[in-house]
Amino acid sequence: MADQPKTALITGASSGIGRELANCFAQDQYNLILVALEPDLLDNAASEIRRQFGVQVTTITKDLFKRDAPFEVYNEIKLKGLRIDVLVNDAGQGQYGSFDTTDVNRELDIIQLNIGAYVVFTKLYLQEFKARNEGKILLVGSIAGELPGPLQAVYHGTKAFVNSFAESIQEENKDSNITITNLLPGITKTDFFNKAHMTQAKNVADGQGMDPADVARDGYKALMAGEHRIISGLMNNVQVGASKVMPDPLVAAQVHKQSAPVDGDESAR
């Protein structure tokens, strides 16, 4: 049993940070179960990983906007007889624009994806891990959860949930062999901003942001070391640190200015 390869389940694994995390695990010879919405991107990622690292890769195409989807993924993995050793909750989306102009149904989908799916996967696998007294969980939060988010009010709110949730379950499980790590990236060069219709925001249009491979490496290293929390990137650490000593309205005004649209139109696209 000791030589049996371990398996990591990664959501949002077809691109961005999730895709790069898949590489990190595969490099250490973890077998993978990759979950995402786009079957073509998912299949391409799986083929590349198999070819490059020679590990087993199972793909599950699933729309995690849907409330039942995480349960369906869990049951499908059970039916395949696969055991999960590491859970990576990465799938997440946002929507850009002043809150009075954004689409409430899209926001409810985002809340389901960014909070609902995280809660379900974490609960189901934490219960399994507790029964075995081993396992690792990586929650991809965000520095957005540490800051108010004008023009991304719902996204920042969902990430505040993730960051708080992580701290709570870390405390509950501190005497077990299960490690729960919260990765907090800042702006990262992924497809997130296209999906959020946010490419006209100043801090995105200026080309700011980290390489997703660097963020993934930071998160992977912290996970394997059993760390509770890692803010990826020096400037992101500086921004979060500064926000702790500045008055909240000033932080909100600063974030608003940084993410203001280059054309001045704050309504949702």
ZADO-1210 file (C-alpha; in nm, 4 decimals, padded with zeros to 6 digits):
<atoms>
<atom x="00.0000" y="00.0000" z="00.0000" code="MET" pos="1"/>
<atom x="00.2847" y="00.2369" z="00.0838" code="ALA" pos="2"/>
<atom x="00.4019" y="00.2464" z="-00.2783" code="ASP" pos="3"/>
<atom x="00.0576" y="00.3150" z="-00.4223" code="GLN" pos="4"/>
<atom x="00.0565" y="00.6495" z="-00.6072" code="PRO" pos="5"/>
<atom x="-00.1483" y="00.9209" z="-00.4440" code="LYS" pos="6"/>
<atom x="-00.4328" y="01.0989" z="-00.6208" code="THR" pos="7"/>
<atom x="-00.5194" y="01.4693" z="-00.6225" code="ALA" pos="8"/>
<atom x="-00.8601" y="01.6069" z="-00.7188" code="LEU" pos="9"/>
<atom x="-00.8384" y="01.9560" z="-00.8710" code="ILE" pos="10"/>
<atom x="-01.1340" y="02.1742" z="-00.9686" code="THR" pos="11"/>
<atom x="-01.0936" y="02.4514" z="-01.2254" code="GLY" pos="12"/>
<atom x="-00.8105" y="02.2448" z="-01.3678" code="ALA" pos="13"/>
<atom x="-00.8340" y="02.3211" z="-01.7399" code="SER" pos="14"/>
<atom x="-00.6455" y="02.6532" z="-01.7280" code="SER" pos="15"/>
<atom x="-00.4840" y="02.9136" z="-01.5047" code="GLY" pos="16"/>
<atom x="-00.3703" y="02.8356" z="-01.1503" code="ILE" pos="17"/>
<atom x="-00.5593" y="02.5038" z="-01.1405" code="GLY" pos="18"/>
<atom x="-00.3844" y="02.3839" z="-01.4551" code="ARG" pos="19"/>
<atom x="-00.0436" y="02.4826" z="-01.3168" code="GLU" pos="20"/>
<atom x="-00.1185" y="02.3103" z="-00.9861" code="LEU" pos="21"/>
<atom x="-00.1921" y="01.9949" z="-01.1854" code="ALA" pos="22"/>
<atom x="00.1623" y="02.0156" z="-01.3239" code="ASN" pos="23"/>
<atom x="00.3050" y="02.0513" z="-00.9718" code="CYS" pos="24"/>
<atom x="00.1280" y="01.7364" z="-00.8523" code="PHE" pos="25"/>
<atom x="00.2081" y="01.5389" z="-01.1684" code="ALA" pos="26"/>
<atom x="00.5760" y="01.6284" z="-01.1358" code="GLN" pos="27"/>
<atom x="00.5671" y="01.4532" z="-00.7965" code="ASP" pos="28"/>
<atom x="00.3931" y="01.1542" z="-00.9586" code="GLN" pos="29"/>
<atom x="00.0450" y="01.2123" z="-00.8207" code="TYR" pos="30"/>
<atom x="-00.2348" y="01.0687" z="-01.0308" code="ASN" pos="31"/>
<atom x="-00.4943" y="01.3341" z="-01.1072" code="LEU" pos="32"/>
<atom x="-00.8680" y="01.3840" z="-01.1329" code="ILE" pos="33"/>
<atom x="-00.9310" y="01.7098" z="-01.3153" code="LEU" pos="34"/>
<atom x="-01.2710" y="01.8805" z="-01.3032" code="VAL" pos="35"/>
<atom x="-01.3730" y="02.1715" z="-01.5263" code="ALA" pos="36"/>
<atom x="-01.6501" y="02.2926" z="-01.7518" code="LEU" pos="37"/>
<atom x="-01.4760" y="02.3017" z="-02.0917" code="GLU" pos="38"/>
<atom x="-01.4236" y="01.9437" z="-02.2202" code="PRO" pos="39"/>
<atom x="-01.1757" y="02.0408" z="-02.4956" code="ASP" pos="40"/>
<atom x="-00.9476" y="02.2348" z="-02.2616" code="LEU" pos="41"/>
<atom x="-00.9756" y="01.9571" z="-02.0054" code="LEU" pos="42"/>
<atom x="-00.8839" y="01.6852" z="-02.2552" code="ASP" pos="43"/>
<atom x="-00.5893" y="01.8895" z="-02.3849" code="ASN" pos="44"/>
<atom x="-00.4597" y="01.9420" z="-02.0316" code="ALA" pos="45"/>
<atom x="-00.4961" y="01.5703" z="-01.9534" code="ALA" pos="46"/>
<atom x="-00.3115" y="01.4670" z="-02.2713" code="SER" pos="47"/>
<atom x="-00.0234" y="01.7063" z="-02.2056" code="GLU" pos="48"/>
<atom x="00.0134" y="01.5907" z="-01.8449" code="ILE" pos="49"/>
<atom x="00.0041" y="01.2199" z="-01.9368" code="ARG" pos="50"/>
<atom x="00.2647" y="01.2750" z="-02.2089" code="ARG" pos="51"/>
<atom x="00.4936" y="01.4894" z="-01.9943" code="GLN" pos="52"/>
<atom x="00.4741" y="01.3108" z="-01.6590" code="PHE" pos="53"/>
<atom x="00.3362" y="00.9613" z="-01.7296" code="GLY" pos="54"/>
<atom x="00.0725" y="00.9742" z="-01.4548" code="VAL" pos="55"/>
<atom x="-00.2906" y="00.8633" z="-01.4717" code="GLN" pos="56"/>
<atom x="-00.5311" y="01.1486" z="-01.5424" code="VAL" pos="57"/>
<atom x="-00.9091" y="01.1170" z="-01.5128" code="THR" pos="58"/>
<atom x="-01.1243" y="01.4047" z="-01.6403" code="THR" pos="59"/>
<atom x="-01.4746" y="01.4975" z="-01.5273" code="ILE" pos="60"/>
<atom x="-01.6619" y="01.7647" z="-01.7205" code="THR" pos="61"/>
<atom x="-01.9010" y="01.9335" z="-01.4810" code="LYS" pos="62"/>
<atom x="-02.0780" y="02.2674" z="-01.4445" code="ASP" pos="63"/>
<atom x="-02.0040" y="02.3630" z="-01.0836" code="LEU" pos="64"/>
<atom x="-02.2503" y="02.6526" z="-01.1077" code="PHE" pos="65"/>
<atom x="-02.5115" y="02.3828" z="-01.0462" code="LYS" pos="66"/>
<atom x="-02.5852" y="02.2981" z="-00.6845" code="ARG" pos="67"/>
<atom x="-02.5866" y="01.9193" z="-00.7344" code="ASP" pos="68"/>
<atom x="-02.2650" y="01.9117" z="-00.9395" code="ALA" pos="69"/>
<atom x="-02.0114" y="01.8674" z="-00.6537" code="PRO" pos="70"/>
<atom x="-02.2149" y="01.5756" z="-00.5149" code="PHE" pos="71"/>
<atom x="-02.2231" y="01.4211" z="-00.8644" code="GLU" pos="72"/>
<atom x="-01.8454" y="01.4534" z="-00.8978" code="VAL" pos="73"/>
<atom x="-01.7968" y="01.2917" z="-00.5559" code="TYR" pos="74"/>
<atom x="-02.0277" y="01.0005" z="-00.6439" code="ASN" pos="75"/>
<atom x="-01.8634" y="00.9502" z="-00.9838" code="GLU" pos="76"/>
<atom x="-01.5214" y="00.9255" z="-00.8189" code="ILE" pos="77"/>
<atom x="-01.6612" y="00.6770" z="-00.5663" code="LYS" pos="78"/>
<atom x="-01.8074" y="00.4636" z="-00.8467" code="LEU" pos="79"/>
<atom x="-01.4680" y="00.4569" z="-01.0169" code="LYS" pos="80"/>
<atom x="-01.3196" y="00.3220" z="-00.6942" code="GLY" pos="81"/>
<atom x="-01.0673" y="00.6045" z="-00.6721" code="LEU" pos="82"/>
<atom x="-00.9336" y="00.7313" z="-00.3401" code="ARG" pos="83"/>
<atom x="-00.8521" y="01.1006" z="-00.3020" code="ILE" pos="84"/>
<atom x="-00.5464" y="01.2006" z="-00.0988" code="ASP" pos="85"/>
<atom x="-00.5450" y="01.5723" z="-00.1784" code="VAL" pos="86"/>
<atom x="-00.8378" y="01.8024" z="-00.2553" code="LEU" pos="87"/>
<atom x="-00.7712" y="02.1276" z="-00.4421" code="VAL" pos="88"/>
<atom x="-01.0632" y="02.3705" z="-00.4559" code="ASN" pos="89"/>
<atom x="-00.9600" y="02.6134" z="-00.7276" code="ASP" pos="90"/>
<atom x="-01.2585" y="02.6805" z="-00.9576" code="ALA" pos="91"/>
<atom x="-01.3787" y="03.0386" z="-00.9217" code="GLY" pos="92"/>
<atom x="-01.5193" y="03.3281" z="-01.1210" code="GLN" pos="93"/>
<atom x="-01.6028" y="03.6947" z="-01.0766" code="GLY" pos="94"/>
<atom x="-01.8093" y="03.9661" z="-01.2417" code="GLN" pos="95"/>
<atom x="-01.6921" y="04.3222" z="-01.2995" code="TYR" pos="96"/>
<atom x="-01.9079" y="04.6315" z="-01.2722" code="GLY" pos="97"/>
<atom x="-02.0917" y="04.8413" z="-01.0158" code="SER" pos="98"/>
<atom x="-02.3224" y="04.6207" z="-00.8113" code="PHE" pos="99"/>
<atom x="-02.6418" y="04.7976" z="-00.9236" code="ASP" pos="100"/>
<atom x="-02.5649" y="04.7071" z="-01.2878" code="THR" pos="101"/>
<atom x="-02.4449" y="04.3471" z="-01.2578" code="THR" pos="102"/>
<atom x="-02.6574" y="04.0400" z="-01.3356" code="ASP" pos="103"/>
<atom x="-02.7930" y="03.8910" z="-01.0130" code="VAL" pos="104"/>
<atom x="-02.8383" y="03.5444" z="-01.1651" code="ASN" pos="105"/>
<atom x="-02.4751" y="03.5358" z="-01.2718" code="ARG" pos="106"/>
<atom x="-02.3814" y="03.6490" z="-00.9215" code="GLU" pos="107"/>
<atom x="-02.5839" y="03.3669" z="-00.7673" code="LEU" pos="108"/>
<atom x="-02.3959" y="03.1250" z="-00.9952" code="ASP" pos="109"/>
<atom x="-02.0656" y="03.2777" z="-00.8803" code="ILE" pos="110"/>
<atom x="-02.1674" y="03.2387" z="-00.5140" code="ILE" pos="111"/>
<atom x="-02.2527" y="02.8735" z="-00.5821" code="GLN" pos="112"/>
<atom x="-01.9185" y="02.8147" z="-00.7571" code="LEU" pos="113"/>
<atom x="-01.6923" y="03.0139" z="-00.5240" code="ASN" pos="114"/>
<atom x="-01.8636" y="02.9146" z="-00.1970" code="ILE" pos="115"/>
<atom x="-02.1130" y="02.6312" z="-00.2474" code="GLY" pos="116"/>
<atom x="-01.8796" y="02.3981" z="-00.4368" code="ALA" pos="117"/>
<atom x="-01.5928" y="02.4683" z="-00.1951" code="TYR" pos="118"/>
<atom x="-01.8135" y="02.3855" z="00.1039" code="VAL" pos="119"/>
<atom x="-01.9471" y="02.0600" z="-00.0446" code="VAL" pos="120"/>
<atom x="-01.6137" y="01.9233" z="-00.1676" code="PHE" pos="121"/>
<atom x="-01.4387" y="02.0229" z="00.1542" code="THR" pos="122"/>
<atom x="-01.7023" y="01.8631" z="00.3759" code="LYS" pos="123"/>
<atom x="-01.7217" y="01.5345" z="00.1833" code="LEU" pos="124"/>
<atom x="-01.3456" y="01.4854" z="00.1597" code="TYR" pos="125"/>
<atom x="-01.2710" y="01.6168" z="00.5085" code="LEU" pos="126"/>
<atom x="-01.5046" y="01.3466" z="00.6415" code="GLN" pos="127"/>
<atom x="-01.3100" y="01.0830" z="00.4446" code="GLU" pos="128"/>
<atom x="-00.9757" y="01.2257" z="00.5546" code="PHE" pos="129"/>
<atom x="-01.0844" y="01.2318" z="00.9192" code="LYS" pos="130"/>
<atom x="-01.1832" y="00.8652" z="00.8994" code="ALA" pos="131"/>
<atom x="-00.8280" y="00.7854" z="00.7777" code="ARG" pos="132"/>
<atom x="-00.6605" y="01.0633" z="00.9814" code="ASN" pos="133"/>
<atom x="-00.4653" y="01.1771" z="00.6766" code="GLU" pos="134"/>
<atom x="-00.5158" y="01.4038" z="00.3796" code="GLY" pos="135"/>
<atom x="-00.4472" y="01.7509" z="00.2474" code="LYS" pos="136"/>
<atom x="-00.6810" y="02.0280" z="00.1341" code="ILE" pos="137"/>
<atom x="-00.5816" y="02.3369" z="-00.0645" code="LEU" pos="138"/>
<atom x="-00.8364" y="02.6174" z="-00.0775" code="LEU" pos="139"/>
<atom x="-00.7582" y="02.8814" z="-00.3376" code="VAL" pos="140"/>
<atom x="-00.8777" y="03.1991" z="-00.1707" code="GLY" pos="141"/>
<atom x="-00.7566" y="03.5427" z="-00.2768" code="SER" pos="142"/>
<atom x="-00.6177" y="03.8647" z="-00.1400" code="ILE" pos="143"/>
<atom x="-00.9585" y="03.9895" z="-00.2625" code="ALA" pos="144"/>
<atom x="-01.0974" y="03.8305" z="00.0523" code="GLY" pos="145"/>
<atom x="-00.8766" y="04.0595" z="00.2629" code="GLU" pos="146"/>
<atom x="-00.9848" y="04.3797" z="00.0860" code="LEU" pos="147"/>
<atom x="-01.3117" y="04.5531" z="00.0007" code="PRO" pos="148"/>
<atom x="-01.3817" y="04.5185" z="-00.3726" code="GLY" pos="149"/>
<atom x="-01.5623" y="04.8070" z="-00.5414" code="PRO" pos="150"/>
<atom x="-01.6592" y="04.6893" z="-00.8940" code="LEU" pos="151"/>
<atom x="-01.6191" y="04.3276" z="-00.7796" code="GLN" pos="152"/>
<atom x="-01.8334" y="04.3356" z="-00.4658" code="ALA" pos="153"/>
<atom x="-01.9670" y="03.9794" z="-00.4864" code="VAL" pos="154"/>
<atom x="-01.6345" y="03.8192" z="-00.5853" code="TYR" pos="155"/>
<atom x="-01.4504" y="03.9858" z="-00.2957" code="HIS" pos="156"/>
<atom x="-01.7320" y="03.8790" z="-00.0628" code="GLY" pos="157"/>
<atom x="-01.7031" y="03.5158" z="-00.1723" code="THR" pos="158"/>
<atom x="-01.3282" y="03.5170" z="-00.1145" code="LYS" pos="159"/>
<atom x="-01.3734" y="03.6734" z="00.2297" code="ALA" pos="160"/>
<atom x="-01.5913" y="03.3696" z="00.3022" code="PHE" pos="161"/>
<atom x="-01.3194" y="03.1293" z="00.1820" code="VAL" pos="162"/>
<atom x="-01.0489" y="03.2967" z="00.3921" code="ASN" pos="163"/>
<atom x="-01.2665" y="03.2929" z="00.7071" code="SER" pos="164"/>
<atom x="-01.3897" y="02.9382" z="00.6402" code="PHE" pos="165"/>
<atom x="-01.0295" y="02.8160" z="00.6034" code="ALA" pos="166"/>
<atom x="-00.9268" y="02.9596" z="00.9408" code="GLU" pos="167"/>
<atom x="-01.2264" y="02.8013" z="01.1128" code="SER" pos="168"/>
<atom x="-01.1745" y="02.4481" z="00.9842" code="ILE" pos="169"/>
<atom x="-00.7985" y="02.4719" z="01.0382" code="GLN" pos="170"/>
<atom x="-00.8657" y="02.5331" z="01.4077" code="GLU" pos="171"/>
<atom x="-01.1189" y="02.2479" z="01.4238" code="GLU" pos="172"/>
<atom x="-00.8673" y="02.0039" z="01.2756" code="ASN" pos="173"/>
<atom x="-00.5449" y="02.1262" z="01.4361" code="LYS" pos="174"/>
<atom x="-00.4973" y="01.8052" z="01.6362" code="ASP" pos="175"/>
<atom x="-00.5345" y="01.5753" z="01.3333" code="SER" pos="176"/>
<atom x="-00.2933" y="01.4730" z="01.0586" code="ASN" pos="177"/>
<atom x="-00.5025" y="01.6631" z="00.8030" code="ILE" pos="178"/>
<atom x="-00.3542" y="01.9850" z="00.6720" code="THR" pos="179"/>
<atom x="-00.5658" y="02.2661" z="00.5273" code="ILE" pos="180"/>
<atom x="-00.3834" y="02.5376" z="00.3347" code="THR" pos="181"/>
<atom x="-00.5275" y="02.8644" z="00.2063" code="ASN" pos="182"/>
<atom x="-00.3553" y="03.0097" z="-00.1017" code="LEU" pos="183"/>
<atom x="-00.4167" y="03.3827" z="-00.1541" code="LEU" pos="184"/>
<atom x="-00.3133" y="03.5030" z="-00.4993" code="PRO" pos="185"/>
<atom x="-00.3504" y="03.8592" z="-00.6222" code="GLY" pos="186"/>
<atom x="-00.3970" y="03.9569" z="-00.9855" code="ILE" pos="187"/>
<atom x="-00.2786" y="03.6605" z="-01.1932" code="THR" pos="188"/>
<atom x="-00.2484" y="03.6390" z="-01.5712" code="LYS" pos="189"/>
<atom x="-00.5298" y="03.3922" z="-01.6402" code="THR" pos="190"/>
<atom x="-00.8598" y="03.3834" z="-01.8283" code="ASP" pos="191"/>
<atom x="-01.0383" y="03.5014" z="-01.5107" code="PHE" pos="192"/>
<atom x="-01.0565" y="03.8620" z="-01.6303" code="PHE" pos="193"/>
<atom x="-01.2027" y="03.7727" z="-01.9709" code="ASN" pos="194"/>
<atom x="-01.4755" y="03.5692" z="-01.8021" code="LYS" pos="195"/>
<atom x="-01.5391" y="03.8532" z="-01.5548" code="ALA" pos="196"/>
<atom x="-01.5553" y="04.1099" z="-01.8423" code="HIS" pos="197"/>
<atom x="-01.2838" y="04.2964" z="-01.6560" code="MET" pos="198"/>
<atom x="-01.0152" y="04.3510" z="-01.9204" code="THR" pos="199"/>
<atom x="-01.0860" y="04.7271" z="-01.9208" code="GLN" pos="200"/>
<atom x="-00.9943" y="04.7639" z="-01.5511" code="ALA" pos="201"/>
<atom x="-00.6777" y="04.9760" z="-01.5130" code="LYS" pos="202"/>
<atom x="-00.4810" y="04.7178" z="-01.3149" code="ASN" pos="203"/>
<atom x="-00.5633" y="04.4493" z="-01.5741" code="VAL" pos="204"/>
<atom x="-00.5222" y="04.6683" z="-01.8840" code="ALA" pos="205"/>
<atom x="-00.1812" y="04.7800" z="-01.7499" code="ASP" pos="206"/>
<atom x="-00.0648" y="04.4182" z="-01.7725" code="GLY" pos="207"/>
<atom x="-00.0203" y="04.3760" z="-01.3973" code="GLN" pos="208"/>
<atom x="-00.0293" y="04.0292" z="-01.2510" code="GLY" pos="209"/>
<atom x="00.1720" y="03.7213" z="-01.1633" code="MET" pos="210"/>
<atom x="00.2404" y="03.4182" z="-01.3771" code="ASP" pos="211"/>
<atom x="-00.0020" y="03.1389" z="-01.2728" code="PRO" pos="212"/>
<atom x="00.2863" y="02.8895" z="-01.2622" code="ALA" pos="213"/>
<atom x="00.4587" y="03.0974" z="-00.9921" code="ASP" pos="214"/>
<atom x="00.1367" y="03.1229" z="-00.7889" code="VAL" pos="215"/>
<atom x="00.0797" y="02.7473" z="-00.8207" code="ALA" pos="216"/>
<atom x="00.4349" y="02.6690" z="-00.7048" code="ARG" pos="217"/>
<atom x="00.3892" y="02.8913" z="-00.3983" code="ASP" pos="218"/>
<atom x="00.0615" y="02.7178" z="-00.3134" code="GLY" pos="219"/>
<atom x="00.1973" y="02.3689" z="-00.3739" code="TYR" pos="220"/>
<atom x="00.5051" y="02.4272" z="-00.1603" code="LYS" pos="221"/>
<atom x="00.2916" y="02.5647" z="00.1251" code="ALA" pos="222"/>
<atom x="00.0485" y="02.2731" z="00.0981" code="LEU" pos="223"/>
<atom x="00.3252" y="02.0146" z="00.1128" code="MET" pos="224"/>
<atom x="00.4835" y="02.1936" z="00.4107" code="ALA" pos="225"/>
<atom x="00.1497" y="02.1905" z="00.5940" code="GLY" pos="226"/>
<atom x="00.1307" y="02.5707" z="00.6148" code="GLU" pos="227"/>
<atom x="-00.2026" y="02.7334" z="00.6957" code="HIS" pos="228"/>
<atom x="-00.1779" y="03.0322" z="00.4664" code="ARG" pos="229"/>
<atom x="00.0345" y="03.1704" z="00.1850" code="ILE" pos="230"/>
<atom x="-00.0046" y="03.5072" z="00.0137" code="ILE" pos="231"/>
<atom x="00.1646" y="03.4653" z="-00.3234" code="SER" pos="232"/>
<atom x="00.3870" y="03.7524" z="-00.4362" code="GLY" pos="233"/>
<atom x="00.5765" y="04.0271" z="-00.2522" code="LEU" pos="234"/>
<atom x="00.3541" y="04.3153" z="-00.3667" code="MET" pos="235"/>
<atom x="00.0406" y="04.1231" z="-00.2704" code="ASN" pos="236"/>
<atom x="00.1854" y="04.0762" z="00.0791" code="ASN" pos="237"/>
<atom x="00.2622" y="04.4482" z="00.0937" code="VAL" pos="238"/>
<atom x="-00.0913" y="04.5404" z="-00.0164" code="GLN" pos="239"/>
<atom x="-00.2584" y="04.3139" z="00.2395" code="VAL" pos="240"/>
<atom x="-00.0217" y="04.4318" z="00.5136" code="GLY" pos="241"/>
<atom x="-00.0923" y="04.7973" z="00.4346" code="ALA" pos="242"/>
<atom x="-00.4681" y="04.7347" z="00.4316" code="SER" pos="243"/>
<atom x="-00.4506" y="04.6144" z="00.7933" code="LYS" pos="244"/>
<atom x="-00.3307" y="04.9540" z="00.9182" code="VAL" pos="245"/>
<atom x="-00.5260" y="05.1836" z="00.6836" code="MET" pos="246"/>
<atom x="-00.8883" y="05.2862" z="00.7555" code="PRO" pos="247"/>
<atom x="-01.1322" y="05.0623" z="00.5644" code="ASP" pos="248"/>
<atom x="-01.2890" y="05.3455" z="00.3572" code="PRO" pos="249"/>
<atom x="-00.9420" y="05.4471" z="00.2401" code="LEU" pos="250"/>
<atom x="-00.8610" y="05.0883" z="00.1390" code="VAL" pos="251"/>
<atom x="-01.1909" y="05.0666" z="-00.0517" code="ALA" pos="252"/>
<atom x="-01.1166" y="05.3959" z="-00.2310" code="ALA" pos="253"/>
<atom x="-00.7673" y="05.2745" z="-00.3231" code="GLN" pos="254"/>
<atom x="-00.8921" y="04.9415" z="-00.4615" code="VAL" pos="255"/>
<atom x="-01.1647" y="05.1295" z="-00.6515" code="HIS" pos="256"/>
<atom x="-00.9053" y="05.3569" z="-00.8117" code="LYS" pos="257"/>
<atom x="-00.6755" y="05.0669" z="-00.9036" code="GLN" pos="258"/>
<atom x="-00.9546" y="04.8690" z="-01.0701" code="SER" pos="259"/>
<atom x="-01.1445" y="05.1598" z="-01.2274" code="ALA" pos="260"/>
<atom x="-01.2297" y="05.1145" z="-01.5976" code="PRO" pos="261"/>
<atom x="-00.9994" y="05.2911" z="-01.8416" code="VAL" pos="262"/>
<atom x="-01.3030" y="05.4300" z="-02.0282" code="ASP" pos="263"/>
<atom x="-01.4707" y="05.5583" z="-01.7121" code="GLY" pos="264"/>
<atom x="-01.7847" y="05.3469" z="-01.7541" code="ASP" pos="265"/>
<atom x="-01.8349" y="05.1396" z="-01.4383" code="GLU" pos="266"/>
<atom x="-02.1473" y="04.9559" z="-01.5535" code="SER" pos="267"/>
<atom x="-02.1309" y="04.5819" z="-01.6155" code="ALA" pos="268"/>
<atom x="-02.0533" y="04.4702" z="-01.9713" code="ARG" pos="269"/>
</atoms>
